Amino acid sequence: MKKTLFYYFLFSLFTGTIIYFLQYFSVPLPRIIRFYVNDFLIIPIVLYSCLRVLKWSKNNKNYTLSLPIILYVCFMYSVLFEYIFPKYLARYTKDFIDVIVYFASGFVFYYLQKNKNEF
């Protein structure tokens, strides 16, 4: 597993959790943090978790997620959270910027996964 990818996962998980709890306790945060940072962080959290399970289940320590798979996950998050859920659940709102953020974080994950800096 790539060292930078692992650290990025931990950073994303820790930062996302902190932001979630700050919002839960109504701590005022800048708009960009309230509305976009967790959307940027969720894709690497999900992809890293999937990558770990796939490496274990395929018994292949060198397995990587291909770009089409990463783009598919970003697309599904975009459709679910920006199109379907806002129609039926009041908690969700449509925001095109979120779609851009999902794909940007997917490309960051892809780049870090391809990085040659290993444990």
C-alpha positions as CSV (number, residue, x, y, z in Angstrom):
1,M,0.0,0.0,0.0
2,K,1.3,3.4,-0.8
3,K,2.3,5.4,2.2
4,T,1.0,8.7,0.9
5,L,-2.4,7.1,0.0
6,F,-2.7,5.7,3.5
7,Y,-1.9,9.1,5.1
8,Y,-4.3,10.8,2.7
9,F,-7.0,8.4,3.9
10,L,-6.3,9.0,7.5
11,F,-6.2,12.8,7.0
12,S,-9.5,12.6,5.1
13,L,-11.2,10.5,7.8
14,F,-9.9,12.6,10.6
15,T,-10.7,16.0,9.0
16,G,-14.2,14.8,7.8
17,T,-15.0,13.5,11.3
18,I,-14.0,16.8,12.9
19,I,-16.0,18.9,10.4
20,Y,-19.0,16.6,11.0
21,F,-18.9,17.0,14.8
22,L,-18.3,20.8,14.5
23,Q,-21.4,21.0,12.3
24,Y,-23.4,18.8,14.7
25,F,-22.6,21.1,17.6
26,S,-23.5,24.2,15.5
27,V,-20.0,25.6,15.5
28,P,-19.9,28.3,12.8
29,L,-17.6,27.3,9.9
30,P,-16.7,29.1,6.6
31,R,-19.1,28.2,3.8
32,I,-16.5,26.4,1.8
33,I,-15.8,24.1,4.7
34,R,-19.5,23.6,5.5
35,F,-20.5,22.8,2.0
36,Y,-17.6,21.3,0.1
37,V,-14.8,19.9,2.2
38,N,-16.6,16.7,3.3
39,D,-17.7,16.1,-0.3
40,F,-14.1,16.3,-1.3
41,L,-13.0,13.9,1.4
42,I,-15.7,11.2,1.1
43,I,-14.4,9.8,-2.2
44,P,-10.9,8.9,-1.0
45,I,-12.4,7.4,2.2
46,V,-14.7,5.2,0.1
47,L,-12.1,4.3,-2.5
48,Y,-9.4,3.5,0.0
49,S,-11.7,1.3,1.9
50,C,-12.8,-0.5,-1.3
51,L,-9.2,-0.9,-2.4
52,R,-8.2,-2.5,1.0
53,V,-11.1,-5.0,0.7
54,L,-10.2,-5.8,-2.9
55,K,-6.5,-6.3,-2.1
56,W,-7.5,-8.7,0.7
57,S,-10.2,-10.5,-1.2
58,K,-8.1,-11.0,-4.4
59,N,-5.0,-11.7,-2.3
60,N,-3.1,-9.3,-4.4
61,K,-1.0,-6.6,-2.6
62,N,-0.3,-4.8,-5.9
63,Y,-4.0,-4.4,-6.9
64,T,-5.0,-0.9,-7.9
65,L,-8.3,0.7,-8.8
66,S,-8.5,1.6,-12.5
67,L,-9.4,5.1,-13.6
68,P,-12.8,3.9,-15.0
69,I,-13.7,2.4,-11.6
70,I,-12.8,5.6,-9.8
71,L,-14.8,7.7,-12.3
72,Y,-17.7,5.3,-11.9
73,V,-17.7,5.8,-8.1
74,C,-17.6,9.6,-8.6
75,F,-20.4,9.4,-11.1
76,M,-22.6,7.3,-8.8
77,Y,-22.0,9.7,-5.9
78,S,-22.9,12.6,-8.2
79,V,-26.1,10.9,-9.3
80,L,-27.2,9.8,-5.9
81,F,-26.3,12.8,-3.8
82,E,-26.9,15.5,-6.4
83,Y,-29.9,14.2,-8.3
84,I,-31.8,11.4,-6.6
85,F,-31.5,12.1,-2.9
86,P,-32.5,15.8,-3.2
87,K,-35.7,14.8,-4.9
88,Y,-36.8,12.7,-2.0
89,L,-34.9,13.8,1.1
90,A,-35.0,17.4,2.4
91,R,-31.5,17.0,4.0
92,Y,-29.9,17.0,0.5
93,T,-29.6,19.8,-2.0
94,K,-28.5,19.9,-5.6
95,D,-25.2,21.6,-6.2
96,F,-23.2,21.3,-9.4
97,I,-20.0,22.3,-7.6
98,D,-20.3,19.1,-5.5
99,V,-20.1,17.1,-8.7
100,I,-16.8,18.8,-9.7
101,V,-15.5,18.2,-6.1
102,Y,-16.3,14.5,-6.3
103,F,-14.4,14.1,-9.6
104,A,-11.5,16.3,-8.4
105,S,-11.0,14.1,-5.3
106,G,-11.3,11.0,-7.5
107,F,-8.4,12.3,-9.7
108,V,-6.3,13.1,-6.5
109,F,-6.9,9.6,-5.3
110,Y,-5.9,8.1,-8.7
111,Y,-2.7,10.2,-8.7
112,L,-1.8,9.2,-5.1
113,Q,-2.5,5.5,-5.9
114,K,-0.1,5.6,-8.8
115,N,2.6,7.4,-6.8
116,K,5.7,5.2,-6.5
117,N,6.3,6.1,-2.8
118,E,5.7,2.8,-1.0
119,F,6.0,1.5,2.6
